[in-house]
Amino acid sequence: MILKQKFHYGVTQPSNYNLERIPEVIERVHRRLQRVQIESLPYERVLQKYDRPTTMFYLDPPYWERKLYKFNFTEPQFIDLEHRLRALKGKFILSLDDRSEVRELFANFQMQTVDLAYTVILYSRSRHRELLITNLKSA
């Protein structure tokens, strides 16, 4: 799966970014997020607090062995995360970088590869491979 940018900057043509659409976009986001709970807690507490058969968690931890964040994960923390996800009553989608260590650790779950361009690298044309890991059953 390749995620594509839905707008463009224009040099020879005008940009397709339209400020007049902002209220419409905000309204659509408002409707989409009405029942979403957003927390700023350590992931262990979020999983413990909200785990129910009807809960869907999206987890986006730091990349494996990369010091890019204020709070990075160690290998034991990834192992702990895998154990907690195995015990979940609810459903989850976890995004991580596509590495052999990640594939091995999360091998008990479904995995899908996605190629994407990181938006923080403004002028990069390179694609980066990530994994979407889940306990959702394939159709």
N, C-alpha and C positions, 0 to 999 in steps of 0.2 A: 504494500500500500504506500503510495506517495502522496504526501500532503502538499497541496499547491497554494501559493499566495493568491488571494482573491482580489487584489487591487494592484495597480501599477503606478509608477511615477512616469510622468510624461516630459519629454524634451521636445519631440517633434509633434506630439499630440497632447491634448489636455489629459490630466490625470482623471481616473474614474472615481476618485475619492470625492464624495459629495457631502459637504457639511450639512446640507438641508435634510439628509437622511438620519442624522444623529438622533432626533427624538424617536423615530421609528425603530432604530436599532436599540435604544435604551428600553423602549416598551417591550420589544421582543425578548430582551435579556431579562427584564423584570418578570415577564410571564414564565420564562424558562426556569428561573431561579427561585420562584415563590416558595417551593417546599424544600429547598436545599439548605442544609445546615453547614456553615463554615466555622471552623474552630481554629484557634491558635494555641494548640497544646502539643506536648510531645505525642508522637503517634501511638505510643503504648496506651496512654490515657484515652485518646480518641477511640481506639479499638475497643478498649474495655468499657467505656462509657456508652457507646452507641451500638455495640454488636447485637443484632437481632436478625432473624431469618429474612426480614424485609429490608435490611440495610444494604446499600451499595457504597463501598468505599473506593475512592480514587487515591492512590498513593504515588508520590513522585519524590522518592528519596534522592540524596546526593548520588552521583555516579560512583561506581566501584573504583576504589583506590585513586581518586582524583581530588586534590585539595583545591576546590573551586569555591567553597562555601564557608559561611561563618561556622556552621555545624556540619562537619563531615562524618561519614559512617566508617566504622572499622569493620573488618571481616566478622568478628563476633557479633556486632550489631546486626549485620545482614543475616547471620545465622539465626539470631533471636527473632528477627522479622519473619523469616521463613517459618519458624515454629509457630509463631502467633497466627500467621495466615493459615496454616494447616488446621488450626483449632477453631477458626472463625465459623460462626453460625451464618453470617451474612455473606454477601458476594463482594469481590474486589477486582479492581484493575490496577495493576502496578506497572509503571514505566521505568525502565532501566536501560543502560547502555548494553549493547549486544556483545557480550564477552563470554568466553568459555566458562569462566568461574560462575557467572550469573546463570547460564544455562544449566550447569551442573547442580547448583544449589536449589534452583526452583524447578527442577525436572518433574516434580509431582504435579505441576500445573500446566494448563494450556498456554502456549506461547504463539505470538504472531509477530513477525518482523515488519517494521515500518521504516521507510527511508524519509528523512526530512531535512530541511535546511534550518539551522538555528537562527532565530531572529536577532540574537544579540551580536551575531557576526554579520554586520550590515552588507558587506560587499562580497561575501563568500558565495561562490557558486557550488561549493562542494556539498554533498549530501552526507548525512550521518545516519547510521543504522542503530535503531533502538528496538527493544523488545517490549511488547505489551504482554504482560503475564497475568493470568486470570484463573479463577476457579469457576467461571461460567462454562457451562457445557456447550460444546459445539453443536450447531444445528445440523 
